[in-house]
Amino acid sequence: MKRTTIATGALAAVACLAAAGVHAQSAVTLYGLLDTGIDYASNAAANGHAVTRVSSGGMNTSRWGIKGSEDLGDGLKAVYQMEGGILMDTGGIDGQLFRRQANVGLDGRYGRLVLGRSFTSVYDTVIRFDPMGFAPFYSWATTGNATGPSKYGMTTGFDNLVKYSGSTGDFKYGLSYGMGEQASNGGDSAKYAAAVSYESDGLGLMATWERVNGNTVALTGRRDAARVAHLGAYYAAGNLKFWAAGRNYRLEPGAIAADVKANTYWTGVAYKPVPNVTLTGAVYYMDVKNTAAGKDADPLMFVARYRHALSKRTDLYATVAYAKAKHDQLVGLSRDDPGFGDTQRGAMVGIQHRF
């Protein structure tokens, strides 16, 4: 990986925020989340047949990781984290070994700075404003369903990343920069993310912005540029919590083509009739732009989930969902698996355990 003056200068700046102190004890944590269940989906094959299967990740993506810190004194710590996804139905690796997180950095009184691979500042913020918590079954808060020609979503993590996160009172904020590391042009494949949120007394507000560059197209001298912005809010009172959020997506192609545009909206409510039971309902809608007349799917998805906490670390859950599209376009519930009809019904029952 190339050395850059940006990365070197950023680490030096944070290191100077606190004077060097004596070495103290280090802390190392092995952690994970194991989530698997049985799910059913209609219109899940080209012949229109339904499928029933054991799947990994109903409420959350299954993962394991190692994280730790070393106290350097005067409020400064060295920190690191490595995290990878697990396919619980097969025992396989979900992507590369530490695709979710692989970073090291410093944490002090003025914030945290890490280098490597990590979730973006946008992901860290928006995840708190999704009633389904970015559930693989079923949420479109990160991206749309896999069936559409474009997922109209955000980028969850950057490679070659420099990431700063901090807080002041009830405000949290963050900046992420993913270096493109292309020899042809410093701006090619570069990625940027910024986010700010306010959370106090049951009220949460957030705003985020992201830009992801492609590589320069020789014919036009331009590059793809995807811009994503979010606004969202939640309010919790007693045993009820409400969410509402939206995303604006726009891709300006480097090649000669029309812009790709869509707005995604979601809302939801959670109710706890008793302390260990949570009932959640959510609606996701995508308003697709710049498509030919009669070709906009504008998919809509309804989700309901029952969650029963057996303990602080183990939950049982049952989720049902229904998605539909306009103009006989295809739609799927999942952001990973396509659908083969203009509607799809799904259900999943499963268990989740944290360690």
Disulfide bonds with the S-S distance in Angstrom:
none
